[in-house]
Amino acid sequence: MKQTPRTRKVNETVREAVAIILSEEVSDPRLDLVTVTSAEVSPDMMVANIYVITHGGAERYAELLEGLESAKGRIRSLLGKRITLRFTPELRFLIDRSVDEGMRISEALKDVPPTLRQERAGEADSETEG
């Protein structure tokens, strides 16, 4: 889906507002150490997917999603007071898997021998020059 400058601005505004609401106005211990990584508001502005991460494993993520679902109505209400849109979007909270995937790839790259990394870098350089 192509994003317009307005859509990007709305996404960032929603992300920032939800992050502030979670850190300052919702006091649920299940929501401690939550980070809002991004928000994607649908083209009709009726639904917002909020992507979050936290520290811990699968149990911690399940606990986080449970806390977010429990507080969803309050978060949406507070969001409506913070942002100026015709309608306050319905909130859907999702785990941002890209951060975990990036860390997994980074860890895997640490196991690659330095000589192989240098060979691969040389191959990439020669491909871009040719």
N, C-alpha and C positions, 0 to 999 in steps of 0.2 A: 504494500500500500504506500503510495506516494504521500510524503508529508509536505504540507505547505508551511511557510513561516508562521502563520497563525496557529496551525496545529502543533508545531514544535513549541511555540510559546505557551500554549494551553497545557501541553504535556508537562513542561518544566514547572509551570505555576502550580499545577496539581501535585506534582512530586514534592516540591518544596513545602507546600501547605500541609500535605499529609505527614511529611517528616516532622514538621514542627508540632503538629497536633499530637503525634505519637510520643514525641519526647517531652512535651510540656503539659499536655492536657489530659492524657489518658494514663491512669495509674493502675496498670494491671501488671503484676510481676511476670506474666507470661510474655509480655511485650518488651521486657528489658533487652537492651543491646540489639534492637532491630534497626536495620538500615534500609531505607527506601532507595533502591537503585534507579528505578525509572517508573514512569507512568505513561500509559498509552490510552488516550481518550478516543473513542470511536468517532468516525466522521460526523455522525449525527449528535455527538456530545452527550449521549444518553448513558454510556457505560465507560468506566475507566478501569483498565487493568493496572493494578499497582504491584510492581515487582519488588520483593523484599529478600533480604538475607539476614542471617544471624550466625552466631558461633554455636557449634555443636553438631550433633549427628541427626539422624532421621527422627529420633524421639523429640529432640528440641524443635525441629521444624514442624512436627505435628502439633506440638504444644503452642508454637507461635501462631500457626494458622487457626487453631482453636480460639486463641485469645483475640485474634483479629476478627474472626467471624462474630464473636461475642460482642465486640465493641464497634462493629461495622455501622450500626445505626447512629451511634454517637459521633463517630468519626465523620460520617457523611453530613450530619447536621452541622458540626463545627466547620467542615469544609465549605458548606453553603454560606456560612457567615464570613469566610475569609476570601472567597473568590467571587468574581462577578460573571456569572453565566446565567442564561435564561433558566436552565434547569441544572440542579446539582446531579452529576452523574451517579448511577449505581456503581458501587465499588466492588471489584473482584480482586482478591489478594492472591498472588501467585509467587511461588519461590523462583528467584532468579538463578537459574542453573548455569548461566554463562560464567559466573564468577568461580564456581566450583570446577567447571570444565577448564577454565583458564589455569587454575591452580594445579589441576591434575596434569595438564600438558606441561606446565612449567616444571613440575616434579619429574615427569618422565624425561624431559630434556636434560635434567641434571645427570641422568644415567648414561647419556650419549658420550662416548669417549671424545676428548678434545680434538684428536686428530681427525675423526670423522666429521666433527662440526666444521673444522677448517676446510676439509675437502668439499663438503656440501656448500659452504659459503663461496668457495672458489668457483664451483659449478654454476651457482646462481649468478655470480658476477659475470661470468663468460656468456651466459644466456642473455643477460640484459644488454651486453655490449654488442652482440651479434645480430 
